[in-house]
């Protein structure tokens, strides 16, 4: 088994189909591991990072890879999964000899003193990576911090059809749908082809307007995020994975959802709605339509992915947890991180106490 680091996207010796063939066999196989996701994300954000793709070879054949990128700021050189910050599930792509491959990758990184920190965020709970990486870290004398605290609510549908039907027909969940239906013609559909590009602008506008009424900015005030979504829509629309949905009242869009249909699941990703209708929950009306679509097409689940927003609690029937692992090859860096984390948490607790006092 050999390793090779690729630092230029043009030098990646894998075609789109070869990359995805490894992903489809991988333990973590989600939209966020696909070549289309990588290509779209890298075009939008790659200029802010350096590629650090570690390929694993066996008998001159690529058997997997560690999809890393390098972030350099001040004196810190941090390895992250490509797509960090926009990808809800991330992992190594090692469909064969995973334990041995991880051990070799950790051994390689332990000897690289130029890397200050390795941050492995949003590893799904069903992945064996968290267990195997701890073992490899011990063997390679790497120090790590592991947290399993990122909640990922989901609505399991397979085997729960009757419960799901009852859920969407509860009065509280049906109320937004009933309200808008009384106002005129309410329709729901998935956008196709040229409609996608035309509606993206409206989707961005809705999202910016909605978050402009809060203390948080919409991610679409950053043009790089708009580029990412446009590239993603272009690159995955032909695959059948894009599920860009709209609810219209009398022909006018009142809510959108930019999500995915992958591995027989609906993946919840980014919603928006017309702020003028916020009191009547147009987003929940769309979600009801989306769940009905999942039922009609025999999807296994509607995965709400990361985040514990209150609306998800009304529809979920299971919560999974992602792991976040921070690895250091020098114990002093580990303790520096721990001390900073303790200081930040202490400051937050003191501020919370003072606000209550």
N, C-alpha and C positions, 0 to 999 in steps of 0.2 A: 504494500500500500504506500502510495506517494502523495504528497501534497504540492500544490502549485498555487501561488497567489497571482491573481489578475488585477491590475490596477487601472486598466483602460477598458471602457465598455466595448470599444471596437475590437478588442483582442479576445473577447469571450468566445471560446471554441465550441459553443453549443448553439444550435438553431433553436428557434421558438419551440418547435415540436419536440426536440430532444430535451430541452429544459422542462417542458410540461410533462413529458413522459415520466421523468423522475418525480415530479410533484404528484402526479396521479397515483404513484405507488407509495408515496410517503405517508408516514403515520399522521402528520399534520398536512392535510390536503384541503386548503381553502383558497378562495379567490386571491387572498393576500400573498400567496406563494407563487402565483402564476407568472409567466414571462410577461404577459400583457400588463400586469400590475407593475412589475419591475420597470418595464420600458416606459410606461406613462409617468410613474413617480420620478424616475431618474431624469427624464426630460424636463420636468417642472422644478425639481429640487437638487439635482445632481451637482450643480455648480457650487453648492454650499458644502460639499463633502468630497472625500477621495474614495474611489472604489477600492475595496479590499476583499474581493471574492476568493475564497479558498476552495479550490477544486480538489476532490479526492479521486485518485486514480487507483485502479487495480488491473494489472496486466495491460497497461496503456489505455484502459477504458474508463471514462468518467462514471463513477458510481454514485456520486452525490456532491454536495457543496454546502459551505457555510456562507450564506448571503450577507456578508459584512460590508460596512462602509466605515470610514475613519472621519471623525470629527475632531478638528484641531482648534483649540481656543486657549489663549495664553500659554500656559505650560502643560496643559492637559491634552493628551492624545487618547481619545475614547473610541473603542470599537462598538458599533451598534448594528442591529439588523437593518438592512436596507428597507426604507419605508417607515422607520420609527416615527411615531407622531401621527401617522395617518392609517396605520395598519392595526386592526383589532386583534389579529392572531398572527404571531410570528414564531419561527422555529428554524432549525437546521433542516436541510433537505437531504436526508441520509436514509434512503429506503432499504439499503442492505448494509450489514456489518456496522450497525449504528454505534454500538458500544465501543468497538475497536476504533472506529473512525473518530468518535468524540475524544477518545483517549489520545489519539495521535494529534488532533487539532489542539487540545489543551497543552500537550507536551510542547508543540511548536510555539504556541503563544507564551508559554512560561519562560521560554528562552529569548523572547523578544522584549528587551528592556525599553524599547521605544514606545510600547503600548502602556499607557498609564492605568487604564481601566477598561473592562469589557462589560457592557450593559446589555443583558438579554431580557428584553421586556415583552410582556404579553404572550408568554408561552402557555398554551391551553392546558387545562388540568388533565386531559386524557393523554397528553404526550408523555413519553418516558424520559424526555430530556431533563426534567428537573432532578429526577433520581440519578440518572446516569452522569449528569454534569457534576453533581456533588461527589460521586465516587472518583471521577477523573480529576477533579480539583484536589482531592486528598492525595491521590497518587502522584500528582505533579507539583504538590506543595503550593498550590494556589489558594488564596484566601477568598471567601465569598460571603455574601449576605443574600438570603433568600426570603422573599415575601410572597405570600399567597393571598393577596388582599384586593385584587381587581375583580369586581363582580361582573358577571356576564349572564344576565337573565335570558331565559328562552321560553318559548311556548312549544312544548312537545305536542305534536298533532297526531303522529302515527300511534295508533292504539288509544287515542283520546278524542276521537271524532265527536262523540256525543257530548262530552264535557266542553269541547271547543265550541260547538254549536250553541250550547246553553250560555257560554261565556259571552259570545257576541250578541246574543239576544237578551241579555240582562238589560233592564230598563236604563240603568246609568250608562251603559256602554252603547246603547242604541239611541240615546237622547240626541246627540249631535247629528246623527244620520236623519232622524225624524225631523229635526228643526230645519235642516237645509232642504229636505224634500218638500216641506211646506212652502218654501220660498220660491219654488219653481222647479225646473228640470235639473236633477242631480245625476251626474254621470261619472264613471270611473273607467279609466283605460290605461293601457301601457303604451308609451310613445314609441314610434318606429321611425327609422331612417331619417329623412330630412327634418321631421318634427323634433327630433332630439336636440339638434343644434339650436333651432329656433326657440325652444322652450328653456334651454339652459340659461339664457339671459334673464328670463322672467324668474326662474328658480333662484338665481343669484340675488336678484333684486328683492325678492320676498325675504330671503334669509337675512340680508343686510338690514332691511327695514324692521324685521321682527326683533333682531338682536340689538338694533339701535335704540330700542326702548328699555334696555337693561344696562347694567354696568359692564357687561361683556361685549366685546366686538365680535361681529361675524367673521368667521375664518375667510370669507370671500372678500373682505376688505384688503386682503393680501392677494395680489394678482397671481402669485405662484399657485395658489389653491385653485383659482379659476382655470389656469393652464392645465393643472393636473386633472381636473374633472373633464375638461374638454378632450384631453388626450385619452383619458380612460374610456369615455363614451365612444370615441373613434375606434380605439383598439379592441374593445370587447363587444361592441354591438353585433359584429358578425358571428361571434361565438355562441350567442344565445344566453350569455351570462348577465347582461345588463337588464335590469328591471327598473326602468324610469317611469314612474306612474304619476298620474294627475287626476285630481277630483275637480270637476268643473260644475259651476252653478250657472245655468242659463248660458252655457258656452264659454264662460270665463273661468280661468284657473283660480281655485281658492286654496289648494294645497298640492304639494308635490312630495314624492319620495324618490330619492336616488339610491337604489339598492341593487341587489344581485339575486340571481337564481342560479345556485351552484350546488352540485352534488345532491340534488333533489331537496334542497333547503331554500327558504327565503332568507336572505341576509339583510337585516335592517342596517342602514348606514347613515343617510343624511336626509332629514325631512325639512320642509319649509311650509309656511302658510301665509295667507293674506292677513296682515295685522288688523285690518278693520273688522274681521270676523272672529277675532281671538276669543271673545266672550262666549262663543258658541262652539269652540273646539273643532275647527275644520280638520286638524291633524288626526283627531280621534275618529272622525268620520272616514278619513282615508284608511286608517289602520283597520277599521272594521271591514272595509272592502278588501284589503290586502289579505286579511285572515280568511275571508270567504274564498278568495282566489286560491289560497294555499289548500283549503279543504277540497275545493273542486278539482284541483290538479294533483291531489294525493301527495302533497309534500310531507316530509317527515317532521319538519319543525319550522317555526319562524324564529330565527336566532336574533335576539335584540343586541347581541355583541356587548361591548364594554359600556359601563355606565349604569348608574342606579336611579335614573330619572323616575319621578313618581308615576308617570303614565305607564311605564313598563311593569310596575308592581301590580297594576290592575289586570294585566293580561298574562303574565308569566305563570308557569307552573313548575319551574325548576330554575335554580341559579348555579352556574358553574363559576370557577374562579381561575383567573390567569395568574401565573407566577412571574415575578420579576427577580432576576438574579444579577447581582453586581459582583464582578470578579476582579481581584487584584493580584499581581505577582510579587508585591512587596507588602509585608504586614503593616509598615508605617502608613502606607496609603489607605489601607483598610481602616486603621484606627483614626486617621484623619477624617475619613468619610463618616465613621460612626460618631465622632465627636461633633462634627458639623450637624449631623442629623439629630442628635440629642439636643443640641443648642437650638435648632430650628423648632423642634417639637415643644421644647420648654417655653420658648418665646410665644408660640401659638397658644399654649395653655395659659400663660400669664395674661395675654391679651384677652382671651375668652373670659377669664376670671374677672378682669377689670371691667369688661363690658357688662357683666352680670352684677357687679358690685354697686 
